[in-house]
Amino acid sequence: MNKQKPPSIIYQFCQAITASFNGYLSKQQVENEKIWLSLLETLSHKVYAEQLLFRNYADNKNYEFVYIGNQRIHPEAWVYVNDVLLRKLSLANNKKDKPTNMHELLSFYQKSSLDYRWHYSFIARSLRPFNVNKEVEIFFKPIADILALQCQRLGTKYGEISKRRRLQFGCYGLRAENNYAEVAEELGLDDVLDALPVPLRPQKEPPLELLRVIESLNERYGLLRSCGLPPEEWMTRTELSIDQLKQFKQLLKRTKDRQKNGMDHWPACRDSFEELKAGDIKFIGYATFDDFYFFYNAETTFSTMHGEYNDPEDCELSAEQCDDDLMHFLDDNPELFNPLTQYAFWRLVVEEIILHKVIKDPHFIDLKNQYPDYAKLSQDQLLKTLQRQLNDIRDSYIADGS
């Protein structure tokens, strides 16, 4: 007898969202705060904390849960709601004149209104909006006013693909019977909840439109989680694209497969990198394995699970070195350091603090502000600058025999 494959964690989460929506959207008024609180509480359950939310392997401390009333909220649930669920979806290049997944979700829920006048509503682009100056009917006006406010808030702050498609095919518009309202180019899940003609008909299963939205919203977060890169820092950083994160995940999988066959982590990771790099010279955006591996140890939380850094010559940045020998290295090579790089290198090597946390350290910020060349850099520029400088210092440290 074949056992049915259990549903994915995304599908399970969509089931929970649907149960919440069925409860709150069946009423005469949407209670957004209660919906978001219910999702925070759901995400704090053990199954989601272990299978969906990011886990910081570098932090051995127990999470400090936040209490809202009598509900215990996982801190990473806050990150997931703010950085994932509340993110606006931009238009994919292959959509052409079609709506985004979020527009399709809005349209689905509007059609599920108990008010029959919404059952044949739809959202589509048009260069010649229908009855744009005509006064809308009373049932339509509250939604039209909300959509107008969303357009005003977004303004022109949407992606280049949307701008081109808008010029080519016109703006998005919602039609219900003889009523028309423009719809913003990009929507978030909160925008959808605001523009629903409640009460809605309950859904027995998660609608396909909801699954597509959650999968799209979760894509970058899920890849960051798989690669050990804290989403709180990396959701908005631009160094690694979605494609590069997929390559990173592929590299880690091949590394793990080699380790299962008896290889140590460092050579397994190196061989996997070189194998994949041979097939794609632009693989993951790092020219050499040493550059990648330094980034891996500096930025990811997985590195704490694999022991210390081992270089090809069996030079090891061990705990014993890091106190006395590193002090000697600092004293013997003052030309390699300034106060910022010295502080950052010490925290990386001795205390194993990942770089994105180092630059938020109050002492580091005070040091940075004393140096105009660093103070003027954006966070992304600062990280890239420090990574390059610390790479050079690391190479000298290893070559020194320390």
N, C-alpha and C positions, 0 to 999 in steps of 0.2 A: 504494500500500500504506500503510495507516494505521500510524503508529508508536505503540506503546503508551506511555501517559504514565508517566513514572518514578514509583515509589512516594514518598509524602511522607516527610519526614525523621522524623516520628513513627512511621510504619510501619517504616522502616528500623531505628529504634531498638528498636521492639518485636520485630523479627526478631532483633536482637542479644541482647535480654533473653531471648527464648525459647531461643536457642542456649545461653546461660549456664544458664538454668533446666534445660534438658534434661541438661546435664552434671552439675550439682550436686544436682538433686532426684531423680535416678535412683538415688541411693545410700541406704543405710540410715539415715543421719543428715544433717540439714541443716547445712551449714557456712556460716552467715550471713556471717561475715567475708570468706570467699573470694568469695561472691556479690557483696557490695558492692564489694570491690576490683576484681572483673572489670568491674563497671559503671562504676566510676571510670576504669578504663583504657580502656574502650570510648568513654566520653564525651570522652576526651582525644584521640581520633583527629581528624584534620583535618576530615573531613566534618561531624562534630558540633560541633567548635569554630567552624566557619564558618556552619553552618546552623541550629543548635539553641541553642547557648550564647550568652549575652549578650556583646556586644563593646563595650568602652568606647572610643568614638572620641575622647574627651577625653584619653586616656592614650596617649601615643605610645611609651611604654617597652615593650620586649618583656616578655612574661609570664615570671615566674620559676617554672618548673615544679618540682613537688615530686616527690621520688623515694621510692618505697616498694619496697625491694629493688632490683630492676632495672627497675621499671615507672615510667615518667614520667607524672605526673598533672597535668593542666591545672588551675590554681587555680579557674577558674569551674566545673569539674566538681564540686569540693567543695561549692560553693554550690548547684548543681543537685541533688545528692544530698540535702543537708541540708534545703534549703528547698522542694524540689519533691517528690522521690521519697519522702521520709520524712514528708511532711505527711499528716495524717489527713483523709479526705474526709467532709465534713458532708452531711447529707441535703438534697436539693433539695425545694422545696415541692411539686412535682408528683408526688412519689414516693408519697405517701399511706402505704399500709401495705407498700409494696414495699421491698426492701433497697436500700442504696446500691450503686454500681458496685463498690466494694471488697468488700462482702459477697458480691456475685455472683461476683467473681473468686475469693474464698476457696472458695465452694461449688463452682465449676468445678474447681479444682485438687484439692479433696477427693474429688470424684467420679472423678478420673483416677488415684486411688491403685490400685496393683496388688493391694491387699487388696479382694476383691469386696464385703466388708461395707460399704464406703463408696460403692458405685456408685449407690445410691438415696438417699443423704443429701441433705438440703436445709436451707436457712435461711429462716425465716419469722417474722413477728410472731405473738404469741398472747397473749390475756388470761388463758388458762388453760393454762400450760405443761404439757407431757405428762410424766407420771411424774417430776415434779421431785424427789421425795424418794427415788426408787428408786436403789439402787446400780447403777452403770454397769458394763458389761463391760470386761474387761481391755484389749481392743483400742482402746476408746474413751477410757479413763481418762486417758492422757497428754495427749490433745488437750483433754479437758474441764478438766483442771487448768490448762493454759495459758490457755484461754479465761476461766476464773474469775479468774486473775491479771490478765488484760487488763481485765476488768470492774472489778476492784478498783482498778487503777492509774488508769483513766479516771474512776471515780466518777461525779459528775454534771457533769463539765466538758465538756458537749457542747451543741450549738446549740439554740436555742429551738424550731425546727421539730421536731427530734427529741424534745424534751420533750413537745410537744403530741401528736405521733404515738404516743409511748409510752403516754401516758394514754388515748388513743383506741383503739389497737389492741394494746397490750401490748408486751413487750420482744421483742427478737430471740432466737430459739433455734435451735440446731442439733440436728437429729434424724438418727440413723443406726441403722437397725433399731429396737430398743426403747429406745434410749439418747437422753438429752436433756442439753443444756448451754446455759446462757445465753451469748449473744454480745454483746460491747460495742456500744454505739450507733454509735461511730465507730472505724474501723480505718485503720491505715496499711499500706503495703506490707510493712514489717518485721513487723507483727502477722500478716499473711497467711503470710509465710514461716515464722513460729514455730509456726503451728497446722496444719501439713500432715502427713498420714499417709504419709510417704515409705516406700518409693520410689514415685515417680509414673511414669505412662506418658508417654514423650516426645511432644512436639507437633510436627507437621510444619510448621505455620504459626502465627503469633501468634494466640491465641484472641481472639475479638471482645471478651470481657470484659477482657482485658489492654489492648487498644486503647482501650476506653472509659475505663479507669482512667488511662492515661498521658495521654490527651487532656484529661481532667478536671483532673489534677494540673498539666498544663502550661499550662492556659488563661491564668491570670493572668501567669505567667512569660513566655509568648509575647507577650502584649499589652504588657507592660512592655518587653520586648526591642524590639518594633516601634516603641514610642514613645520609645526612648532613655532610659528610666528604669531605673537600676541595680537589678536584682531583689534584690540583697543588702540594700538599704535599703528597697525598696518592697513586698516581698512581704507585710510585716506592717503597713505604714502604711495608714491608713484614708481619706486625703483623696480618693482616686479609686476609685470602685467599678468593677466589671467593665464595666458599661454605659458609664461615663464614659471608661474606657480605650478602649473600642470607638469612642466618639465622637472621642477624641484621634487614634486611628489613621486614622479617616475624614478628619479635618482634615488630617493630614499627607499623605494620599494626594491630596487635592484640591490641596493646596499644590504637591506635586510635579508634578501634571498641569499646573498653571498655569505652573510654571517651565519645563516642556518646551515651552510655547508662547511662551517668551521673557521672562516676567516675572521680576524679581528676587525673592529669597526673602521679604523683608519685606512688600512689597505683595501677593505671592501668598498668604502666610499670613494677612494682614489680610483680604483679600477672601474667602478661604475661610471664615474665622471668622465674618465678618459674614453671609455667605450661609447658613451652617448655623445661626447664632444667630437669624436671622429666622424660621426654621422651628421653632425650639424655644428659648423664652426661657431655659430652664434648661440649655441646651447646655453641657456640660463643667464646669459649676459656677462659671464666671468671668463676672462681670457685664460686663466690658469687655475689648476686645482687648489693651489695654496691660497689664492685670492678668495676662492669660493669657501674653502674650509675655515678661513679666518672669519668670514662673514657668518658662516654656520655656527661657529662657537661664540661669536660676539652677539648674535641677534636671536638665535633660536633657543627654545627651552629644552629641546631634545638632547643637546650636547651634554647636559648633566647626567644623562643616563648611560653614557658611553665611556666613562672614565676620563682621563686627562688627554690632552692633545699629544699625539705622537707624530713626530716628523719622520721623513724617510731615513734619516741617519740615526734613528733611535734616540734623538735628542728629545727629552721629555720635559714639559713644563709642569713639574711635579710640585706637590704641596711643600716638600722640603726645600726645593729651590726658592720658592716664591718669596720667602721672608728674607733670609740672609743674602742669597745670591742676587736677587733682584735689587736689593739695596746697593750691593757692589756694582752692579751693572749701571744703576742710576748715577752713582758717584763717578764711575769711570767714563761715562758718555753723556756729559751735560749738554753737548751740542745737539743731541737728538731730541731734546725735550724742551717744552715750555711748561709753565704751571698747569695748563689744561691737559696736555697730552700726558704729562707725568701722572696727574691725578686719575685720568681715565684709564691709562695702562695699568696702574696699580690696582684699580677696582676690578678691571677685567681679569687680570691674571691671578691676583691673590684672593679676591673676594668672589670671583666668578659672577659678577653682576653684568647682565647683558647691556649692551651699549645704549639702547633706547631708554633704559632706566637711569643710566649714569648721567645723561644730559638733562634729566629732570631733577637731579639731586640739587638741593638749594646751594650747597657749597660750590658745585660746578657752575651753576647759573651765576653766582657772585663772581667767580673767576672769569667766566665768559664776558660778562659785562665790563670788565676792566680792559678788554682787548677789542678795539673797534672792528678789526678784521674778522673776528668771530661773531661779535655782537650783531653785525649787520646781516648775517646769514639766516636764511629760513631754516626750519628744522631739517628738511630734506637735504639742503646744501651743507648744513653743519654735520649731519651724519656721514655724508659722502666724503667730506673733507677729513673728518676724524678717522674714518675707515682707511682712507689712503695713507694718512700719516702713521696710524697705528700698524698698518701692514709693514711699512718700512722699518718701524721700531722692532716689530716682532722678528723680522728677518735678521736684523742685527743681533737681537737677543739670542736667537737660536745659533747663529754663526759664531757668536762669542763663546758658545759652550755652556752658557748659563742654564 
